[in-house]
Amino acid sequence: MSPLSKRTQRIDSSGIRKVFDLARTLKDPVNLSIGQPDFDVPESVKQAGIQAIENGYNGYTPTQGLPQLREKLQLAVDAEFGHDDRQVFVSSGTSGGLVLAMQALIDPGDEVILFDPFFVMYEPLVQLVDGVPVLIDTYPDFKIDLNKVEAAITDKTKLIILNSPSNPTGYVPSRNEVNALARLCLEKNIVLISDEIYRKFDYDGNFCSPAEVNPNTLVIDGFSKSHAMTGWRLGMVHGPAEIISTMLKVQQYSFVCAPQPAQWAGLEAMEVDISPFVDSYRAKRDRMVEALSGKYEIEQPGGAFYIFPKAPWGTGSEFVTKAIENNLLIIPGNIFSQADTHFRISYAASDDVINRGIEILLNLA
């Protein structure tokens, strides 16, 4: 008998990690695969973290977070949503928030609706708590079809996960799409999780949170993408008090708390203007879309820092294999999807790397 649990055998290692492993074998690869900002953590944020360490702020904080940070986050959440019952806590990254949400909300056999393509972590996290992922195809334009959502709902549906702006597509659903989904979840008593980690990277002003019209929405956010703090593991979750208190109960016996020095840095990060970074990434998006649209089928992304083109020939995996043979690292779309027709480009890279990537992609089409 295997000593390993059956739940771990349902999932595979992340395909993205496999690409990263491959990257280490290539000499000077053109890397458009990594989903993290290429700018550095703002200087004042780094100094706040360093100062916290030097001041001896290295122990545990309360499970719900450093009081100063949590109070500041709560003020921001209250100002935006104005819900009497909406509470916030600090998590160990958005991934930690997702793990806690699954453990707090899903029983074996519960169904979770995901929009395909989806962030690579969603499906395995559902499976690890013995939930059942239910995928809704959004190709070719990645829009939310409410008729498809209604058809997918059963008496076992417990959760729907929305990610806007989306990883891997960069799609930002319209206010009408978001509000209709939010109202449907409210009507059907289904918890809606809104993963908003890319909300600051909204280039066309279309982002809206479903929590605006559905007070039962559970929102997961953080500092990783907006402030390049991916390794600091600093996230936040806000939602109805009943859900938040249960997630905190689970956090006590798992993550305990987010790293204290990172929380002091997060307090400073809330004061930093990141609009120059957003403007820079908007320009990167525009340059890549303009350069590739003549040879690739692309739905222009409204946010995040990804483009999800259709492979011009073969499957997405076959095309990515050829790209890697030409020293270009990109991610096959089937890592995020049941389909193997597309691939993901990350333009979180220097202008030089982007230009080299564009040249290779134009030659491969």
N, C-alpha and C positions, 0 to 999 in steps of 0.2 A: 504494500500500500504506500502511495506517495505521501510524504510528510506535508506536502503543500495543500493549501485550501483550494477547494473547487472554484471559489470565486476568482482567485488570481489566475486560474487557467482559462477563464473566459476572455481575458484581455491580453494584448500583445504589447511589447515595448513600442513607444512612440516612434512612428516612422520619421518624424522630424529629427529625433535624436540619432537615428541611423544616418540621416544626411549629414548631421554635424560630425559624426564619427568619420564619414567618408571625407569630409572637408579637411580633416587632419592629415589625410594621405596625399592631398593634392598640393602642388607647389604654387603658391600665390593665386588661389582660386578667385574668381569674380563671384563674390558671395552676396547673392540677393535672396537668401533663404532665412535669415535670422529675424525673428519677430521682436526685436527690441531696438529702442532708439540708438542712433549712432552718435548723438550728442552726449556730453558728459552731464553728470549730476550738477545742478547749479552750485556755484562756489559757496554761497551762504548756507545752503542745505548741508553740504559736506562739512563745513565748519561747525554747524550745530551738532552734527553727529559726533564729530571729534571732541567737541567741548563736553558733550554729555559723557563720553567715555572717560575723559580726563577728570571730570567732576565726580566720578564714581557712580554714575547712574547706569549700572550694569546688571542690576538684579531684576527680579520679577516686577511687573506692574500688576495692578488688578486685572483679572481676566478680561474685563470689558474694555481695558485700555488705560493709558496714562490719563488721569483726570483732565489735565489741561488740554490735551489733544481731543479727547472725547467730547468735552464741553464745546470746544470750538467747532468740531464737526457737527454736533447736534444743533448749534445755532445756525449753521449753514443749511442743514437739512430742513429745519423749521422754517427758515426764511424762504426756501424754495417751494416747499410743499404744504406747510401749514396744517399738518395732520396732528390731531391730539394724541394719537396712539402710536406715532412713528418714533422708534428708538434706534440709536446707532451704537455700534461697538467696533473696536479695532480688531482686525483679523490678521493672521499671518499670510499676507498676500491675498489676492482675489482667489487664487487656487484654494487656499485654506478656507476662505468663505464658502466656496462651492462645495468642498468636502463636508463642511459642517452642515450646510443646507441639505445635502443629500441624506446625511445621517439623521438629521432632525425631522425630515418630512417623509421619507420613503420607507414603506414596508415592503417585504417580499411580494412580488406580483403587481405592485403599483406601476402604472404606465406613465412615462414621461415623454411628452411631445417635443421633438427637436426639428429645427428647420435645416434641411440638407441643401447646401454644404453647412457644416457646423464646426465650431471650435473643437479641436482634436480631443480635448479632455472630457467633453460632456458625456459621450457614449460610455466609455469605460467607467466613469464615476457612477453612472446609473447602474451599470452591471455589478459594480463592487458592493452595492447595497441591495443586490438582488431585485432591482427594479427592471422594468422592461422598456427599452428605448423604442419610440414610435417615430419614424422619420417621415417628414413631409417634404416632397421634392419641390424646390423653388426655381429650378432651371426653366428658361434660360436667363431670366432677368432678375432672379433672386427676390421677387416681390412676395409678400405674404398674401396668400389666397385664403380668405376667411371661409369660403365654402369647403376647401380642403381641410382646414382646421376643424370645422364643425363635423365633417365626415369622419375624422380621426378620433374624435372624443367618444369614449365609452364610460361605463360606470366604474372602470378601474383607473381612469385618467386622474392623476394627482397633481402633476406639474406640467407647465409649459415653460421652456427656456427661450428667451429672446436675447440676442446679442446685437446691439446697435451702438456705434458702427460695428460692422461684422468683421470678424476674423474667420474665414480667409478672404471674403469677397470685397470687403470695404463698403458693402451696401448699407445705406442709411434709409430705413423705411420712412414713408411719409407720415405726417401727423395723423392722417385718416387711417392708415394701416395700423399704426400703433394704438390709437384710441379704440378702434374697432376690436382689436385683439384684447385690449385691457378690459373693455366692457363685457366681452364674451366670457372671459375668465371670472369676472365678478358675478355674472349671471349664473354661470355653471358651478360656482364655488370651487374653482381650480386655482391653485397658487401659481402666480406668474413670477418667475425669476427674471429680472432684467440685469444682464451683465453689461455694465456701462463703463468698462475700463478704458475704452477709447473715446469717451464722450467729448473730451477736450479737442480731439482731432476730428472736428466736424467742419468741413471746408466750405460748405455751401449754405450753412445756417438752417439745416433741416432737422437736426436732432431734437427729439422730445422724449421724455421718459413716460412710460405707461403709468408710473406712480402719480402722474398729474391727474388722472381720471379714475384710477383704481387704487384706493388707499391700502388694499391688501397686498400690493406688489412688494416683493422682496428685491431690493436693489443691492447689487454687489459692485464695488468700485475700488479704487486704490491709487497708489502713487507710482506704480511701476512704469507705465508708459508715458504719463504726462511729465514726470520729472526724471526719467531714465533710471529709476531706483529698482530695477528688476531684481537685483540680488539682495535688496534690503528686506524683502518680504513684509511689505506694509500695505495692508488693504483695509477696507471698511465695508460694513454691511449695515443697511437700515431697512426697517420694515415694522410690521405689527409686533407689539410687545410680546404676545404669546409665542411667536416664532423666535424672536430675538432671545428671549430668556431661555428657550430650549436649546438654541444654538450655543449660548454661553455655557449651559450645563455640560454640553458635549466638549466645548473648548477647554473647560477646566480639566478634563481627563484626557486631553490629547495634546493640543498645541500649548496649553497653559496660558500663554499670552504672546503677543508679537514682541520682537526684540526691543528692549527699552531704548537703546541709543537711536534706533531707527524711528521710534515714535517722537523723540525730541526733534529729530530732523524733519519729520512730517509736519510738526507744528510750524517750523520755519518755512517748509515748502508751500504751505497754504498762503504765504505772503508773497510768493514769487510769481512774477508775470511771465507766463510761458508762451504768450502770443507770438514772439519772434520765432520760436521753434515751430509752432503751428503754421505760420506763414511760410517758413522754409519748406515744410513738408507738403504744403499745398502746391508750391512751385515744383517740387519733385514729382508729385502726381501728374501735374499738367504736362510736364516735359515728357514723362514716360508714355502717357496715354497718347499724346500727339505724335510721338515718334513711332509708336507701334500700331496705331489704329489702322494704318494702311494695309498691314499684312496680317493682323490678328483680329479676331472677333472679341471685342472687349465691351463689357458693361462698365461705364465710367463709375469708379467708386466715389462715394460721397464723403468717406471718412476713413479712419484708421490709417495704416500705411501699407496697404496691400492692393495688388491688382490680380484678378483671377481670370486670365484669358483662356479661351478654348484653344486646345492644341491644334495647330494648322494641318497636321497629318498624324496618323496613327492614334494610339491611346495617349492619355496624359503621361502615363508611366514610361511609355516608349520614347516620347518626346523628351522627357526629363533625363532619361538615360543618355540620349544623344547630346543634350545640353551639357551634362556632366563630363562626357567625353571631350567636349570643347572647353572644359575648365570653368563652366558656369554652374553655380549651385542655385537651384530653384527647387520647389517642393511639388511633388505630384499631387493632383487634386484628390486622388482616391484616399489619401490620408484623412481627408475631411469629409468624405462623401461615399455613398454607394456607387457613384458614377466614376468612371476613369476617363474623363473627356477633357479636363482642364488642368491647369497648374497654377501655383501661387508664386507671385513675385513680391518680395518685400523691397520697398524703396527706402527703407530706413538704412541708408548707406550714403557714403560721400558722393559728390557729383562725379568724381572721376570713376568710381566703381559703377555708378549708374550708367555713365556714358559707355564704358567698356561692355556692360551687360546689354545695352541697347544694340550695340554693334554685333555682338554674337547672336542675339535673338533675330535681328534682321537677316543675318546670313543663314539662319536655320529655317526660316519660314519658307 
